[in-house]
Amino acid sequence: MSRECGLLLPRVCAALAGPRPPAAADTCLQKLLDWLGELSEAEPGLKLLQDNPCLAELLAAVLALPEPGAGLLSFALRLAGLLAASESAFQHLQQEQLLARLFGEAGPRAGAAWADAAVRGAWLDGARSMALHEPALRLLCAHGALDVIFTLQGDPSLFVASAARRLLVHTLSFSLEYEMPKAPGTRVCYWPPCAQVIVKHIEDSLQSSSVSHVKQSLKLLAGLFGSCHAPWTEVLWSGIAKQVQSFLTEESVQAPHLLADLLLNMSRSPVFCEPESSFWPLVTSALEHLTPVQAGPLAVGILRLHKCPQDVRIQAVTVLLQPMDCILRAASQPLEYSGLLDESVTDPATVESLLSSKSSCASLLCQTLGHLEELLSLSHLPVDLPGTSLLRSVMTILRFCNGLLIPTSPLGSKISQTLIGCFRVQRSALDVLAVLSEQKGCDVPVESLFDILLSYLESPNTNPMVLKKSFQATSKWLVCLPEMSCFSSQWQIKKILQDVFLVLQKRLCSPCWEVRDSSLEFLTVLINGLRDHDEFRQTLLSSEVPRLTEDLLGDPESYVRASAVTAAGHLILVTYVAPESPVTGNQYNKENTVAKLQEILSRDPEGFPRRAVINIFIKWLRKGYTSLLQDTEQFVSEVIQTAERDLDWEVRLGGLELVEVFFVQTFCRCGRPKCPYAPFSPEFTSSVCHNESLQVFCRAKLFGFLFRSLCDCDRPVGQKACDILLAIRSSFYPSNSLKDSQDPEEVGHGIAWLQRTLRQGSLAQTFPAGSSHEVDFQDPESMLLALGTIDLEELHDDLNKSSDHVEKSPQSLLQDILAAVGAAEDNEADCY
């Protein structure tokens, strides 16, 4: 602690417990608590108390107040727990019984402030911080604290109830692992008294007729087995396993979701995860007795495990696939294709009942589809899913949703009536359909698949979000199309592409801006994935899509203009960078598009299109598409001058990224490594290219932009500019040749002024012109001198400091709290 803080802290403590406590915000008290916590971790807690007796005096003063405010009392409880975390500090505070008075029966628990959830939460937090040694546990047990914590599990505040469970878990594990020098016994009766009390409470609650008590214990056990993986957890489980199992055999399972959470947390524990463990039959029983909605989260969690018996895995997969199998069977009887499952885990009648009910059908399918998407997205799945049948089932759901399927069974008719126009199910099914495009080994009915997708893309009734999902799924499958072995000729691919572009043309003209925006995003994805394929290029360039995309650069909606910029920037790569297309007469003009993008960068009133333009220019330059530009040097110069004047800091930052790419590519042409921070040879710095590069940077007006950006009002811009200048300097100056010892005053008025002004952070505002201090940013010698003289490392360190690093200091915090006292006194003037 600094001397200044040591002088301020006693005044703050006196003010907090004084007759006029400061109206400091809770955030100030929390910051004060965080700072004191850092001090207690850096030095022994007893030393902190001995060096600052005002802390203990503050606790005593709060206890002496007749009715302390909830904020102050909460602060005192958390502070006491924090200070008492070490045993020596605990004993020091107990000399005056401060902790017993704060956490005992006669403390806040007996006052009116206990009605405030913040006080109850602070009491639990303080007890949790303190309970790190045996004397603290004895104190809590001796003053009835455990009974209070048991009660607080059912607190109306979810935060308080959760804190109570965490404290019980900590208390049980700590008492077993630290109070017993050897491993806990194989029977609970050999455990410490504190642990026995908690276990007895858990057993009694599980056997209680009160559903709320059962739920509290299940939540507590789920947290316990989720965080504690010691061998003693098996002893605890052996005493309650039968009671938990009995819940599954009841006619109506109590708290099924909590039971699933408990079993899933246990399955992740190394104590229970071994295949021969007696725990797994209980998981099997849960998968059988819980409904598909209740068992779904448990099944998907089981399938993500690395260690699990194979028969349990198969059963979990079966639970997930039962609703999808039921969909296939309901669509056509007899089945046109084989189903997903040979046998069921849950009673098929239960699944059919859920799917035939309006209230549960959509929920069950959305949950099932969400779980399948999660599993299919995993890089490694321990069990194989039947991809082809699963794809047919998802396609069937999509047909149900848009009325394309006429079912022949009574169940299918009920499902159809429920799902028609159901946006939730459509979105979930399209997500799974998109993921299935990445699965290998599917016997894909491609024509039927694209018929379904096109029906969603064409329908005027398709919800905008569903349309966006349809575009995403279509793009995934189109990108996979050329690699599919099911096509014997290219005309099939071309026919599908033609149909897609016909729909896209209509959607680009939609009156709904979200639809136009999704259409442009879809086009960009297609170009990225398929621009190297002749059929795609020919179909695209022979359509009206390029012209419509260019027209949308002037769309009234800024989001659409931004997407049009991105699409046009990718489209130009197809027409002018890719191999020549046999399509002729296309009216898409390269120069016209580049000019339009530059005009958007300089004149568009919204930031999104301007950001999109700068990102496209960066992409062109980074990928080496310089053939798009007549003169790269002049182009970069014009773009950064426009970006420098932009009010959007992200556009200015994009201009700096463009400078960085141009800098790297300029040096790469001279044989330097692509990474600007890579080592370079002395031969490079002495080459002719060394001087040529410097002249190019000066002509392009890079240095003026970079140095002015150092003083940008947005810190990320200044940081980026400093990073680039450091990289440029490392290219011109070996680390052992920098002119660190050279005084800026000795190298000219301009450089000296530049150094001083950069330190003041005001270059952008006070840049001189026509004075003796003027810096010529286009003079190579001056810039080389500036790079070698100005302390860029110091600037880099300053820029990396947070803007409020002074205000965040402990001294400033203490001063703010004291200032709040003065403000409260000033506001007490008599209004008469």
C-alpha positions in Angstrom: 0.0 0.0 0.0 1.4 3.4 -0.9 1.9 6.1 1.7 -0.9 8.2 0.2 -3.4 5.4 0.4 -2.2 4.6 4.0 -3.2 8.1 5.0 -6.5 8.1 3.2 -7.8 4.7 4.3 -8.4 5.6 8.0 -10.4 8.7 6.9 -12.5 6.5 4.5 -13.2 3.9 7.2 -14.2 6.7 9.6 -16.5 8.2 7.0 -18.1 4.9 6.1 -19.2 4.3 9.7 -19.8 7.9 10.6 -23.1 9.7 11.2 -23.3 10.9 7.6 -22.0 7.9 5.5 -21.0 8.9 2.0 -23.5 8.3 -0.7 -20.9 6.2 -2.5 -22.3 3.8 -5.1 -22.1 0.1 -4.5 -19.6 -0.1 -7.3 -17.2 2.1 -5.3 -17.5 -0.1 -2.3 -17.0 -3.2 -4.5 -13.9 -1.6 -5.9 -12.6 -0.9 -2.4 -13.3 -4.5 -1.5 -11.4 -5.7 -4.5 -8.4 -3.6 -3.7 -8.3 -4.8 -0.1 -8.6 -8.3 -1.4 -5.6 -7.8 -3.6 -3.7 -6.4 -0.6 -4.6 -9.4 1.6 -3.4 -11.8 -1.1 -0.1 -9.9 -1.5 0.7 -9.9 2.2 -0.4 -11.9 5.3 -3.9 -10.9 6.5 -2.7 -10.3 10.0 -0.1 -7.8 8.8 -2.8 -5.9 6.8 -4.9 -5.7 10.0 -1.9 -4.6 12.2 -0.8 -2.0 9.7 -4.3 -0.7 9.3 -6.2 -1.0 12.6 -8.9 1.2 11.0 -10.3 -1.9 9.2 -11.2 -3.7 12.4 -12.4 -0.4 13.9 -14.7 -0.1 10.9 -16.2 -3.5 11.5 -16.8 -2.7 15.2 -18.3 0.7 14.3 -20.8 -1.0 11.8 -21.8 -3.4 14.5 -22.4 -0.5 16.9 -24.8 1.2 14.6 -28.5 0.7 15.5 -29.7 0.2 12.0 -26.8 0.1 9.5 -27.8 0.5 5.8 -27.9 -2.6 3.7 -25.1 -1.4 1.4 -22.7 -0.7 4.4 -23.6 -3.9 6.2 -23.1 -6.0 3.0 -19.7 -4.3 2.6 -18.7 -5.1 6.2 -19.8 -8.8 6.0 -17.7 -9.3 2.8 -14.8 -7.4 4.2 -14.8 -9.5 7.4 -14.8 -12.7 5.5 -12.0 -11.5 3.3 -9.8 -10.4 6.2 -10.5 -13.6 8.2 -9.4 -15.9 5.3 -6.1 -16.5 7.1 -6.2 -18.2 10.5 -4.0 -15.6 12.2 -6.2 -12.7 11.1 -9.2 -14.7 12.1 -7.9 -15.0 15.7 -7.0 -11.3 15.7 -10.5 -10.3 14.8 -12.0 -12.8 17.3 -10.2 -11.1 20.2 -13.1 -8.7 20.2 -15.6 -11.3 19.0 -16.2 -9.3 15.8 -16.7 -12.4 13.6 -19.0 -14.1 16.1 -21.1 -10.9 16.2 -21.2 -10.6 12.4 -22.0 -14.2 11.6 -23.7 -15.4 14.8 -27.3 -15.4 15.9 -27.2 -11.9 17.4 -25.7 -10.3 14.3 -27.3 -9.2 11.0 -29.5 -12.4 11.0 -31.5 -10.9 13.8 -31.9 -7.4 12.3 -34.3 -5.7 9.9 -31.6 -5.6 7.2 -31.7 -9.4 6.9 -34.9 -8.9 4.8 -32.6 -7.4 2.0 -31.3 -10.1 -0.3 -28.1 -8.2 -0.7 -27.3 -8.6 3.0 -28.2 -12.3 2.9 -25.9 -12.8 -0.1 -23.1 -10.8 1.5 -23.4 -13.0 4.7 -23.0 -16.1 2.5 -20.1 -14.6 0.5 -18.3 -13.5 3.7 -18.8 -17.0 5.3 -17.5 -18.6 2.1 -14.3 -16.4 2.0 -13.7 -17.1 5.7 -14.2 -20.9 5.7 -10.7 -21.8 4.7 -9.5 -23.1 8.0 -10.8 -25.2 10.9 -11.5 -22.4 13.4 -13.8 -20.7 10.9 -15.7 -23.9 10.3 -16.1 -24.4 14.1 -17.4 -20.8 14.4 -20.1 -21.5 11.7 -21.1 -24.8 13.3 -21.2 -23.4 16.8 -23.5 -20.4 16.0 -26.2 -22.3 14.0 -24.9 -21.0 10.7 -25.5 -24.4 8.9 -29.2 -24.3 9.7 -29.3 -20.8 8.2 -27.5 -21.9 5.1 -29.9 -24.9 4.7 -32.8 -22.5 4.8 -31.2 -20.1 2.4 -31.2 -22.8 -0.3 -34.9 -22.0 -0.7 -34.4 -18.3 -0.7 -36.6 -16.4 -3.2 -33.5 -14.7 -4.6 -31.9 -17.1 -7.1 -28.5 -15.6 -6.4 -28.8 -16.1 -2.7 -30.0 -19.7 -3.1 -27.2 -20.5 -5.5 -24.6 -19.0 -3.1 -26.0 -21.1 -0.3 -25.5 -24.3 -2.3 -22.0 -23.3 -3.2 -21.2 -22.7 0.4 -22.6 -26.0 1.5 -20.5 -27.8 -1.2 -17.4 -26.0 -0.1 -18.0 -26.7 3.6 -18.6 -30.4 3.1 -15.5 -30.9 0.8 -13.3 -28.7 3.0 -14.2 -30.5 6.2 -13.5 -33.9 4.6 -10.3 -33.0 2.8 -8.6 -30.7 5.4 -10.0 -31.8 8.8 -9.2 -35.5 8.3 -5.4 -36.1 7.9 -6.1 -39.4 6.1 -8.7 -40.3 3.5 -12.3 -40.1 4.8 -13.7 -43.4 6.0 -15.9 -45.7 4.1 -18.8 -44.8 6.3 -20.3 -41.4 6.9 -20.3 -42.0 10.7 -16.5 -41.7 10.7 -16.7 -38.2 9.0 -16.2 -34.9 10.8 -19.4 -33.6 12.7 -19.9 -30.8 10.2 -19.9 -33.1 7.3 -22.2 -35.5 9.0 -24.7 -32.7 9.6 -24.7 -31.8 5.9 -25.1 -35.4 4.8 -27.9 -36.0 7.2 -29.7 -32.9 5.9 -29.4 -34.2 2.3 -30.7 -37.6 3.2 -33.7 -36.1 5.1 -34.5 -33.7 2.3 -34.5 -36.5 -0.3 -37.0 -38.5 1.8 -39.1 -35.5 2.6 -42.7 -35.2 1.3 -42.0 -31.6 0.3 -41.2 -31.3 -3.4 -39.2 -28.1 -2.8 -36.9 -29.8 -0.3 -36.3 -32.7 -2.7 -35.4 -30.2 -5.5 -33.1 -28.3 -3.2 -31.2 -31.5 -2.4 -31.0 -32.5 -6.0 -29.6 -29.1 -7.0 -27.1 -29.4 -4.1 -26.0 -32.9 -5.2 -25.7 -31.8 -8.8 -23.3 -29.0 -7.8 -21.4 -31.3 -5.4 -20.8 -34.0 -7.9 -20.0 -31.5 -10.6 -17.2 -29.8 -8.7 -16.0 -32.5 -6.3 -14.3 -35.6 -7.8 -12.7 -37.0 -4.7 -13.2 -40.7 -3.7 -15.4 -39.8 -0.8 -18.2 -38.8 -3.2 -18.7 -42.5 -3.9 -19.3 -43.1 -0.1 -21.8 -40.3 -0.1 -23.6 -41.7 -3.2 -23.8 -45.2 -1.8 -26.1 -43.8 1.0 -28.5 -42.0 -1.3 -28.4 -44.0 -4.5 -31.5 -46.1 -3.7 -33.5 -43.0 -2.8 -32.6 -41.3 -6.1 -33.3 -44.4 -8.1 -36.8 -44.6 -6.5 -37.6 -41.2 -8.0 -37.3 -42.8 -11.5 -39.8 -45.6 -10.8 -42.5 -43.3 -9.5 -45.6 -42.9 -11.7 -44.8 -39.2 -12.0 -41.1 -38.5 -11.8 -40.3 -35.6 -9.4 -38.0 -32.9 -10.8 -36.9 -34.8 -13.9 -34.7 -32.1 -15.2 -32.8 -31.9 -11.9 -32.4 -35.7 -11.9 -30.9 -35.5 -15.4 -28.5 -32.7 -14.4 -27.4 -34.8 -11.4 -26.7 -37.9 -13.5 -25.0 -35.9 -16.2 -22.6 -34.3 -13.6 -21.9 -37.6 -12.1 -21.1 -39.2 -15.5 -18.4 -36.6 -16.0 -16.7 -37.4 -12.7 -13.7 -39.8 -12.8 -15.1 -41.5 -9.7 -18.2 -42.8 -11.6 -17.2 -42.8 -15.3 -15.5 -46.2 -15.5 -17.6 -48.6 -17.7 -17.9 -51.2 -15.0 -19.2 -48.6 -12.4 -22.6 -49.5 -10.8 -23.7 -46.0 -11.6 -24.5 -46.7 -15.3 -27.5 -48.9 -14.8 -29.1 -45.9 -13.1 -28.4 -43.8 -16.3 -30.0 -46.5 -18.4 -33.0 -46.5 -16.1 -33.3 -42.7 -16.4 -33.2 -42.9 -20.2 -36.0 -45.5 -20.1 -38.3 -43.8 -17.6 -37.9 -40.1 -18.5 -39.9 -38.7 -21.4 -38.0 -37.8 -24.6 -38.2 -34.1 -23.6 -36.8 -34.8 -20.2 -34.2 -37.4 -21.3 -32.9 -35.4 -24.3 -30.4 -33.2 -22.4 -29.1 -36.3 -20.6 -28.7 -38.2 -23.8 -26.8 -35.5 -25.7 -24.6 -35.0 -22.6 -23.8 -38.7 -22.5 -22.9 -38.8 -26.2 -20.3 -36.0 -25.6 -18.4 -38.1 -23.0 -15.1 -39.7 -23.8 -15.7 -42.5 -21.3 -19.0 -44.3 -21.5 -20.2 -47.9 -22.0 -21.1 -48.5 -25.6 -24.6 -49.9 -24.8 -25.4 -46.7 -22.9 -24.2 -44.6 -25.9 -26.5 -46.6 -28.2 -29.4 -46.1 -25.9 -28.7 -42.3 -25.7 -28.7 -42.2 -29.5 -31.9 -44.1 -29.7 -33.6 -41.6 -27.3 -32.5 -38.7 -29.6 -33.6 -40.4 -32.8 -37.0 -41.7 -31.7 -38.9 -38.5 -32.6 -37.1 -38.4 -36.0 -38.0 -42.1 -36.6 -41.6 -41.4 -35.6 -41.7 -38.5 -38.2 -40.6 -40.9 -41.0 -43.2 -43.5 -40.0 -46.0 -40.9 -39.8 -45.2 -39.6 -43.2 -46.0 -42.7 -45.1 -47.4 -46.1 -44.2 -46.1 -48.5 -45.2 -42.7 -46.9 -45.0 -41.3 -45.9 -48.4 -37.7 -46.1 -46.9 -36.3 -47.9 -43.9 -36.7 -46.1 -40.6 -34.0 -44.8 -38.3 -34.4 -47.3 -35.5 -34.8 -51.1 -35.2 -36.1 -50.8 -31.6 -37.1 -48.1 -29.1 -36.0 -47.1 -25.6 -39.0 -45.0 -24.7 -42.5 -46.4 -25.3 -43.3 -45.4 -29.0 -46.8 -44.5 -27.9 -45.3 -41.8 -25.6 -43.4 -40.2 -28.5 -46.5 -40.4 -30.8 -48.6 -38.8 -28.1 -46.1 -35.9 -27.8 -46.0 -35.4 -31.5 -49.7 -35.5 -32.0 -50.2 -32.9 -29.3 -50.2 -29.2 -30.5 -48.6 -28.0 -27.2 -45.7 -30.4 -27.3 -45.0 -31.3 -30.9 -43.0 -28.2 -31.9 -41.1 -28.1 -28.6 -40.0 -31.8 -28.9 -38.9 -31.4 -32.5 -37.0 -28.1 -31.8 -35.2 -29.7 -28.8 -34.4 -32.9 -30.8 -33.1 -30.9 -33.8 -31.0 -28.6 -31.6 -29.4 -31.6 -29.9 -28.7 -33.3 -33.3 -27.1 -30.1 -34.7 -24.9 -29.9 -31.6 -23.7 -33.5 -32.1 -23.3 -33.3 -35.8 -21.1 -30.1 -35.3 -18.6 -32.1 -33.1 -15.3 -32.8 -34.7 -15.4 -36.4 -33.3 -18.6 -38.2 -32.4 -18.1 -41.5 -30.5 -21.1 -43.1 -32.2 -22.2 -43.1 -35.8 -25.5 -41.5 -36.8 -27.5 -42.8 -39.7 -26.8 -39.8 -42.0 -29.1 -40.8 -44.9 -32.1 -41.7 -42.9 -31.6 -38.6 -40.7 -31.5 -36.4 -43.8 -34.7 -37.9 -45.1 -36.3 -37.3 -41.7 -35.3 -33.6 -41.7 -36.5 -33.2 -45.3 -39.8 -34.8 -44.2 -40.2 -32.2 -41.4 -39.5 -29.4 -43.8 -42.2 -30.8 -46.1 -44.6 -31.0 -43.2 -43.9 -27.3 -42.4 -44.6 -25.9 -45.8 -47.5 -28.2 -46.8 -45.7 -30.1 -49.5 -46.4 -33.5 -47.8 -49.8 -35.1 -47.8 -49.6 -37.7 -45.0 -51.5 -41.0 -45.3 -51.6 -41.8 -41.6 -53.7 -40.3 -38.8 -50.6 -39.3 -36.8 -49.1 -37.7 -39.9 -52.3 -35.6 -40.4 -52.1 -34.3 -36.9 -48.4 -33.5 -37.2 -49.0 -31.8 -40.5 -51.7 -29.5 -39.0 -49.4 -28.5 -36.2 -46.3 -27.9 -38.2 -47.6 -26.0 -41.2 -46.1 -22.5 -41.0 -44.2 -23.2 -37.8 -41.2 -20.9 -38.0 -39.4 -22.4 -35.0 -39.3 -25.9 -36.4 -38.4 -24.6 -39.9 -35.4 -22.8 -38.5 -34.2 -25.7 -36.4 -34.6 -28.2 -39.3 -32.7 -25.9 -41.7 -29.8 -25.7 -39.2 -29.6 -29.5 -39.1 -29.9 -29.7 -42.9 -26.9 -27.3 -43.3 -24.7 -29.3 -40.9 -25.7 -32.6 -42.7 -24.0 -31.2 -45.8 -20.7 -31.8 -44.1 -21.4 -35.5 -43.3 -19.7 -38.0 -45.5 -21.3 -41.2 -46.7 -24.8 -39.9 -47.1 -26.8 -41.3 -50.0 -28.3 -37.9 -50.8 -31.5 -37.5 -52.8 -30.1 -34.3 -54.3 -33.0 -33.4 -56.6 -35.6 -33.8 -53.8 -33.3 -31.9 -51.4 -33.0 -28.8 -53.7 -36.7 -29.0 -54.6 -37.4 -28.4 -50.9 -34.9 -25.7 -50.5 -36.1 -23.9 -53.6 -39.7 -24.1 -52.4 -38.6 -22.2 -49.3 -36.6 -19.7 -51.3 -39.4 -19.0 -53.7 -42.4 -18.9 -51.3 -43.6 -15.4 -50.6 -44.8 -16.7 -47.2 -41.3 -17.6 -46.0 -40.4 -15.8 -42.8 -37.3 -13.5 -43.3 -35.3 -15.4 -40.7 -36.4 -18.8 -42.2 -35.3 -17.4 -45.6 -31.9 -16.5 -44.2 -31.6 -20.1 -42.8 -32.7 -21.4 -46.2 -30.0 -19.4 -47.9 -27.4 -20.8 -45.5 -28.4 -24.4 -46.0 -28.6 -23.9 -49.8 -25.1 -22.4 -49.9 -23.7 -25.3 -47.9 -25.2 -27.9 -50.2 -24.3 -26.0 -53.4 -20.6 -25.7 -52.3 -20.6 -29.5 -51.8 -22.3 -30.1 -55.2 -19.3 -30.4 -57.5 -17.7 -33.1 -55.2 -20.8 -35.3 -55.1 -20.5 -38.6 -56.8 -24.2 -38.9 -57.5 -24.0 -36.7 -60.6 -23.1 -38.4 -63.9 -23.1 -35.1 -65.9 -22.5 -31.4 -65.4 -25.9 -30.4 -66.8 -27.6 -31.4 -63.5 -25.4 -29.0 -61.6 -26.0 -26.3 -64.1 -29.8 -26.8 -63.9 -29.7 -26.5 -60.1 -27.6 -23.3 -60.3 -29.9 -21.8 -62.9 -32.9 -22.4 -60.7 -31.1 -20.9 -57.7 -30.1 -17.7 -59.6 -33.6 -17.2 -60.9 -34.9 -17.2 -57.3 -32.0 -15.0 -56.2 -32.8 -12.4 -58.9 -36.4 -12.1 -57.5 -35.2 -11.9 -53.9 -32.7 -9.1 -54.7 -35.7 -7.1 -55.8 -37.7 -7.8 -52.7 -39.4 -4.8 -50.9 -38.2 -6.2 -47.6 -34.7 -5.0 -46.8 -33.9 -8.1 -44.6 -34.6 -10.3 -47.7 -32.3 -8.2 -49.9 -29.6 -8.3 -47.3 -29.8 -12.1 -46.8 -29.7 -12.5 -50.6 -26.5 -10.5 -51.0 -24.9 -12.4 -48.1 -25.9 -15.7 -49.8 -24.3 -14.5 -53.1 -21.1 -13.6 -51.3 -20.9 -17.1 -49.7 -21.5 -18.8 -53.1 -18.7 -16.7 -54.8 -16.3 -17.6 -52.0 -17.0 -21.3 -52.4 -17.6 -21.8 -56.1 -15.8 -19.1 -58.1 -13.2 -21.6 -59.4 -15.9 -23.7 -61.1 -16.8 -23.0 -64.7 -20.5 -23.9 -64.4 -20.9 -21.5 -61.5 -19.1 -18.6 -63.3 -21.0 -19.1 -66.5 -24.4 -19.3 -64.8 -23.7 -16.3 -62.6 -22.5 -14.0 -65.4 -25.3 -15.0 -67.7 -27.9 -14.0 -65.1 -29.1 -10.6 -64.0 -27.5 -11.0 -60.6 -24.4 -8.8 -61.3 -26.4 -5.9 -62.5 -28.9 -6.1 -59.6 -26.0 -6.3 -57.1 -24.5 -3.1 -58.6 -27.9 -1.4 -58.4 -28.1 -2.3 -54.7 -25.0 -0.2 -54.0 -27.5 2.7 -53.9 -30.1 1.0 -51.7 -31.9 3.2 -49.2 -31.0 0.8 -46.3 -27.4 1.1 -45.1 -27.2 -2.6 -44.1 -28.1 -3.6 -47.6 -25.6 -1.2 -49.1 -22.9 -2.7 -46.9 -23.8 -6.2 -48.0 -23.9 -5.0 -51.7 -20.4 -3.6 -51.3 -19.1 -6.9 -50.0 -20.9 -8.9 -52.8 -19.8 -6.5 -55.5 -16.2 -6.7 -54.2 -16.3 -10.5 -54.5 -18.2 -10.4 -57.8 -15.5 -8.4 -59.4 -13.0 -11.1 -58.6 -15.1 -13.6 -60.6 -15.4 -11.3 -63.7 -11.8 -10.1 -63.8 -9.5 -12.2 -61.8 -10.8 -15.7 -62.4 -9.9 -17.4 -65.7 -11.7 -15.9 -68.7 -15.4 -16.9 -69.0 -16.9 -17.8 -72.4 -19.8 -15.5 -71.5 -19.7 -12.3 -73.5 -21.6 -9.1 -73.5 -21.9 -8.9 -69.7 -22.4 -5.3 -68.8 -20.5 -5.5 -65.4 -17.8 -2.9 -65.6 -14.7 -3.1 -63.4 -13.7 0.6 -63.4 -17.3 1.6 -62.8 -17.5 -0.6 -59.7 -14.2 0.5 -58.2 -15.3 4.1 -58.7 -18.6 3.5 -57.1 -16.9 1.9 -54.1 -14.6 4.8 -53.7 -17.5 7.2 -53.9 -19.3 5.2 -51.1 -16.2 5.4 -49.0 -16.1 9.2 -49.3 -19.8 10.1 -49.3 -22.0 7.5 -47.8 -23.7 8.9 -44.7 -23.7 5.6 -42.8 -20.7 3.8 -41.3 -21.6 0.2 -42.3 -21.1 0.7 -46.1 -17.9 2.7 -45.6 -16.5 -0.1 -43.4 -17.5 -2.7 -46.0 -15.6 -0.7 -48.7 -12.4 -0.5 -46.7 -12.6 -4.2 -45.9 -13.0 -5.1 -49.6 -10.0 -2.9 -50.5 -7.9 -4.6 -47.8 -9.0 -8.0 -49.2 -8.1 -7.1 -52.8 -4.7 -5.9 -51.7 -4.0 -8.8 -49.3 -4.9 -11.4 -51.9 -2.7 -9.7 -54.5 -5.5 -8.6 -56.8 -3.6 -5.5 -57.9 -4.7 -6.0 -61.5 -8.0 -4.5 -60.4 -6.2 -1.2 -59.8 -4.6 1.0 -62.4 -1.9 2.3 -60.0 -1.7 0.6 -56.6 0.4 3.3 -55.0 -2.0 6.1 -56.1 -5.0 4.0 -55.1 -3.7 3.4 -51.6 -2.8 7.1 -51.2 -6.3 8.2 -52.2 -8.0 5.6 -50.0 -6.0 6.5 -46.8 -6.6 10.2 -47.3 -10.3 9.6 -47.5 -10.2 7.2 -44.5 -8.2 9.7 -42.4 -11.1 12.2 -42.6 -13.7 9.6 -41.7 -15.6 10.1 -38.4 -16.0 6.4 -37.9 -12.9 5.0 -36.1 -13.4 1.6 -37.6 -12.9 3.1 -41.1 -9.8 4.9 -39.9 -8.5 1.6 -38.4 -9.3 -0.1 -41.7 -7.2 2.5 -43.5 -4.3 1.6 -41.2 -4.7 -2.1 -42.0 -4.6 -1.2 -45.7 -1.3 0.7 -45.0 0.1 -2.4 -43.2 -0.8 -4.7 -46.1 0.7 -2.2 -48.6 3.9 -1.9 -46.5 4.3 -5.7 -46.3 3.8 -6.2 -50.0 6.2 -3.3 -51.0 8.9 -5.0 -49.0 8.0 -8.4 -50.2 8.8 -7.2 -53.7 12.3 -6.5 -52.5 12.8 -10.0 -51.0 11.8 -9.3 -47.4 9.8 -11.9 -45.5 6.0 -11.4 -45.6 5.7 -11.0 -41.8 6.6 -7.4 -41.0 8.2 -8.5 -37.7 10.3 -11.3 -39.2 14.2 -11.1 -39.0 15.8 -9.4 -42.0 19.3 -9.5 -43.4 21.8 -6.5 -43.4 22.0 -6.9 -47.2 18.3 -5.9 -47.4 18.8 -2.6 -45.6 21.7 -1.7 -47.8 20.0 -2.5 -51.1 18.6 -0.1 -53.6 15.2 -1.3 -52.7 15.6 0.1 -49.2 15.5 3.7 -50.6 12.9 2.9 -53.2 10.5 1.6 -50.5 11.0 4.7 -48.4 10.2 6.9 -51.4 7.1 4.9 -52.2 5.8 5.3 -48.7 6.4 9.1 -48.8 4.8 9.5 -52.2 1.7 7.6 -51.0 1.6 9.9 -47.9 1.7 7.0 -45.5 3.8 8.7 -42.9 1.5 11.7 -42.4 -1.4 9.4 -41.9 0.5 7.2 -39.5 1.9 10.0 -37.3 -1.4 11.8 -37.1 -3.1 8.6 -36.2 -0.9 8.2 -33.2 -2.9 11.0 -31.6 -6.3 9.7 -32.7 -9.1 10.2 -30.1 -9.8 6.5 -30.4 -7.1 4.4 -28.8 -7.2 1.3 -31.1 -6.4 3.6 -34.0 -3.3 5.0 -32.2 -2.2 1.6 -31.1 -2.4 0.2 -34.7 -0.5 3.2 -36.1 2.3 2.8 -33.5 2.6 -1.0 -34.2 2.9 -0.2 -38.0 5.6 2.5 -37.4 7.5 0.1 -35.1 7.4 -2.5 -37.9 8.6 0.0 -40.5 11.4 1.2 -38.3 12.6 -2.3 -37.7 12.9 -2.7 -41.5 15.1 0.4 -41.9 17.1 0.2 -38.6 18.7 -2.9 -37.2 18.1 -3.1 -33.4 21.7 -2.2 -32.7 21.8 1.0 -34.9 18.9 3.0 -33.5 19.8 6.6 -32.6 18.6 6.3 -29.0 21.2 8.6 -27.7 20.4 11.4 -30.2 18.6 14.4 -28.8 15.6 15.4 -31.0 16.6 19.0 -30.5 19.9 18.3 -32.4 18.2 16.9 -35.5 16.0 19.9 -36.5 13.1 21.9 -35.2 10.5 19.9 -37.0 11.5 16.5 -35.5 11.9 18.0 -32.1 8.4 19.5 -32.3 7.0 16.2 -33.6 8.5 14.4 -30.6 7.1 16.9 -28.1 3.7 17.1 -29.7 3.3 13.3 -29.8 4.0 13.1 -26.1 1.3 15.7 -25.6 -1.1 13.6 -27.8 -2.2 16.6 -29.8 -0.6 16.2 -33.2 -3.9 15.7 -35.0 -5.3 18.9 -33.5 -2.3 21.3 -33.7 -0.6 20.1 -36.8 1.3 23.2 -38.1 1.6 24.4 -41.7 4.0 27.0 -43.0 5.8 27.4 -39.7 9.4 26.7 -38.6 8.1 23.6 -36.9 6.6 22.2 -40.1 7.4 18.5 -40.7 7.6 17.3 -44.3 6.1 13.9 -44.1 6.9 13.3 -47.8 10.6 13.9 -47.4 12.4 10.5 -47.1 15.3 11.8 -45.2 13.1 13.5 -42.6 11.0 10.4 -42.2 14.1 8.2 -41.8 15.4 10.6 -39.2 12.0 10.7 -37.4 11.8 6.9 -37.3 15.3 6.6 -35.8 14.8 9.4 -33.3 11.3 9.4 -31.9 10.8 7.1 -28.9 8.0 4.9 -30.4 8.4 2.3 -27.5 7.4 5.0 -25.0 4.4 6.0 -27.1 3.5 2.3 -27.5 3.5 1.9 -23.7 1.4 5.0 -23.2 -1.2 3.9 -25.8 -1.5 0.5 -24.2 -2.5 2.1 -20.9 -6.3 2.2 -20.3 -7.8 5.6 -20.7 -8.9 5.6 -17.1 -5.7 4.2 -15.6 -5.3 7.2 -13.4 -8.9 7.2 -12.2 -8.8 3.4 -11.5 -5.9 3.8 -9.0 -6.7 3.0 -5.3 -5.7 6.5 -4.3 -8.3 8.0 -6.7 -10.9 5.6 -5.5 -10.4 6.6 -1.8 -10.5 10.3 -2.8 -13.8 9.7 -4.6 -15.4 8.1 -1.5 -14.2 11.0 0.6 -15.5 13.5 -2.0 -18.9 11.8 -1.7 -18.9 12.7 2.0 -18.3 16.4 1.2 -21.0 16.3 -1.5 -23.5 14.9 1.1 -22.7 17.7 3.5 -23.1 20.3 0.9 -26.5 19.0 -0.1 -27.8 19.3 3.5 -28.6 23.1 3.2 -31.9 24.2 4.6 -34.4 24.7 1.8 -36.2 27.5 3.7 
